[in-house]
Amino acid sequence: MRRILGLFMAVLAVIFLGACNPKAVDEPALQATISSPEDEEAAALYRSQCISCHAADLSGKVGPNLQNIGSNITEEKINEIIRDGSKGMPSFNKLLEDNEIQILVQWLAKMK
């Protein structure tokens, strides 16, 4: 009986942890934004740095929706927000290299 209970708890843990994985949430929406090697790198950066606040489909969670950010904000302003932070968003100028920020900026600017 203990073995069955232990197995049941292990299965529940795997299911729970899999559901909490941000990469598993609406990954096709993020994949749809990739059309070049630069986009792939930007998406990888987004997964590691942004997804927890802006969601896998860029629809927003704690942070705002980014699905159409390129239509609403200039590339320069996107760069400024990522580097310096804004309205609760932390600054990433010490967490990301300049080229990584630029890759993210160019990718986000295409979201229209």
Secondary structure, 3 states (H helix, E strand, C coil): CHHHHHHHHHHHHHHHHHHHCHHHCCHHHHHCCCCCHHHHHHHHHHHHHCHHHHCCCCCCCCCCCCCCHHHHCCHHHHHHHHHHCECCECCCCCCCCHHHHHHHHHHHHCCC
